[in-house]
Amino acid sequence: MDLGLTDRRVLITGGTRGIGRATAHAFAAEGARVALTFHSSDTAAKDLAEELGGDGRARALRCDLADPDSIRRAVRAVEDGWGGVDVVVANAQTWVWVDPENVPPYQEQPMDHWLGLFRENVEGHMWTVREALGGMRERGWGRIALLSSITAQYGNPGSEFYSAAKAALHGFARSLMWTRDGVLANVVAPGATLTESLDAVDPVLLEKATEETPSGRLSTADDVARLIVFLCSEANGNVNGEVVHTAGGR
């Protein structure tokens, strides 16, 4: 199947590790040009950009999702260098695996943790889309993928702030779906995904999560990346405003 992504200009936030890195590789394999943002992993981001083809095909951009000016500069850099942004993958997130049996009660969790977690998982993505959306509409084509989590629907003890932040992206997509002008926006909601982020997780908890997954295995970053690429391609003609799980049936 031709996904129609040759030379499409893709911006992936948080593109240096895990799902972001796998997604960058998947888009590059389809002939897209890939710009990936990083906050602190300068060397890793630049090495990945070189791996994907260098400045003509890939580039790394420093971006602080807590700073609207930083987001604006990153989007403008892609527009100035490549003539526009066709696809936004809002992937960057702040996430911590929570053991439900050893987490402080909700009412005891500090407010600064709540504010930081919410803003980092919502506001930065909204600003990124805002900066790129005008150009998409002018050109009559665009795709947006917002990375959420199945906890937004099912919840998890100790994940009140994180779940609320991810659920906010669902509401955002449901309004973005009315953008029209050839722009489609969807949410991808993984479950526990086998990336380096899980390296420090107790193997017993991972085994339990696997047993509770109908497919009998946890998703890989490549599983999630392939769905993102489809939703952000020409092959997706009219899937819009949906929340699609990649969690093996959960």
N, C-alpha and C positions, 0 to 999 in steps of 0.2 A: 504494500500500500504506500502510495506517495503521500506523505504528510504535508507537502507544500511548504516546507520550512527552509528551503534553500535561500540563504542570504537574509532571512528574517533576523531582525535585531532584537536580542533577548537580554533583559536585565534581570539578574537573579540576586536578591539580597541574601547575604550570609552564604556565599557560594563556595566556601573553601573546605567544608567538612560535611560528612554525613549525606543527608538527602540533597543538600545544595550542590555538593561536589558531584554526586551521581547524576543530578539533573543537568548540570553543566556539560558533563560528558555526553549525555543522551541527546541534548540539543545539538552539540557540535557534530555528533555522528550523523545527524540529519542535514548537515550543511548550513546550520544557522551560525550567525555570529553571536558570541556570548560575552557579555560584560558582567562580571561578578563583583559584588561589593564585599568589603571586609572592614572590620573595626580595628582589630589589633594584629591579625595574622598576616603581616605585610609579606614576608618571604613565602609563606605557603600560597597566598593568593597569586603572587607574581609567577611562582613556579607553575601553578596550575594553568594560568593564562598562556604561558609559553608551551606547556604540554598540549594545549588545545589549538595551538597554531600561531601564537604571537599576536602582535598589535593589529594585523589585518583581519584576524579571525576571532581574537579574544583579547580581553583586557581586564585588569584588576583596578578597582577604584575604592579608595578609602571613603567610608561613609559612616556617620554616626546617626543612627535612626532616632535618637533623642533630640536631634538638631535639624529643624526644617531647612536651614540654609545649607547644611552639609548634604542633605538629600537633594536639594535643588541643584547643587553643583554636580553631583553624580549623574543625575538625569541629563543635565545640560551637556556634560562631557560626552555622553553617548550620542545625543542629538547632534552636537557639533561635529563629532568625529565620524559618525556613520549615517547622519541624515535623519535620525528618528529612533524611536523605541516602538517596536511592534508588540512585544510580549513583556509583561511584568510577572515575575514569580516572586511573591512576597514570602520568602522562606525563613529569613532570620528570626530567631526566637530565643527567649530566655526560658529555660526549662530545667526542672530538677525532678529526678525520680523520687516519688514519695512512698515510703513504707507506711501504709495506713495504720499499722499498729504502734508506730513510734513517732508520730507527728504531733506537734503541739496543737491543742484545741484552737479552732478558728478564732475565738474571742481573745486568745493570748498572742496571736501573731502580730508583729509590729506593723504600724501603718506605713512606715517607709518601705517595707517589703511589699506591701499591697500596691502602693502607688508606682513603684519602680517596675514591678512585674506587669502591671496592667498597661502602663504606658509603653513599655518596650515591646509588648506583644500586640498592641493595637495602633497607637498613634503613628508610629513610624511607617507602618504599612499603608495607612490611610494617606499620609503625606506623599509617599512614593507614587501611589496610584494617581493622586491628584496632579502631580507634576507631569506624568506621562500621558494622561488621558486626553488632553486637548489635541495633541499631535495625532493620536490614534483616530480620533473622530474626524479630524481634517482629512486624513488619508483614507478613511472609510474602512479600516480594518484594525482589529486589536484583540488581544487575548490577555486575560488576567487570571492568575491562579493564586489564591490565598491559602497558606498552609495553616491548618487548624489541628485538631486532635479529637479523637472519639470521646475524650473526657468532657467536651463541651455538651455532648448529648447524654452520656451515661453518668458523668460525674465520677469522683474518686475522693475518698476521705482525705482531707488535708490539701486538696487541690482547688479550693473554692476560688481563689484569686485567678489562678491559671485557667480554670474552666470558664469563668466569667469573661476573661479576656478573649479566649478563643470563640466563645459564643457571640461576642460582639462582632467578630469577623463574618459570622453567618448573616447577621442582620445587615452588615455593610454590603455583602454580595447580593442580597435580595433587593437592595435598592440600586446597586450598580447594574443589575440585569436590565434595567430600563434605559440604559444609556443609548442603545441602538447605534446607528451609524457604523454597523459592522463590528461592534465591540461585544465580546462575550466574557462574562466573569463567573468564575466558579470557585468553590472551596474544596480542597483536598484534605481529608481528615484521617491521618494514619493512627494506628494504635502503637504499641511498643514496637520500635523498629530497630533492627540489628545494625547499629552504627557504633562508632567509638564512644558515643555518649553513654552507652550501656556498659562500658568496660568495668566501671566501678560498682555496678549493681550486684547485689547478692545473687549468686547463681540459683539459689532456692527460689527467690522471687521470680526470676526469669523462667524457671521451670514451671512454676505455678501459672504464670501468664500464658505460657505455651499450652499447658493443659486446658486452659479456659478458652483457647482459640479454636473455633470449629474446624479450621483447615489443618490443625495439628502443627502449625509452625508460625513463628513470628515473621513479619514482612522484612525484606531487605530494603536498603536504600534504592536499589535498582527497581524493585517492585513499584515503589512510590514514584520514582522518576519517570518510568514509562507511562504512568497514568497522567502525570503533569504534562508531559510532551504531547500526548494525544489531545488533552483538553485545550492545549494552547496551539493547536495546529489547524490547517485547512480541513483536515479530516473531521474535525468537530464542526459540523455545520450549524448546530442549533441547541447544543447542551448549554444551558445558561441559568445562572442563579442556583445551581445545585450544590449540595454537600455530598461528596462522594467519599466513602470510607475505603481505606486500604488496610484492613485489619483482619483479614482471613475469616470474615463472617461475623465479627463482633460489631 
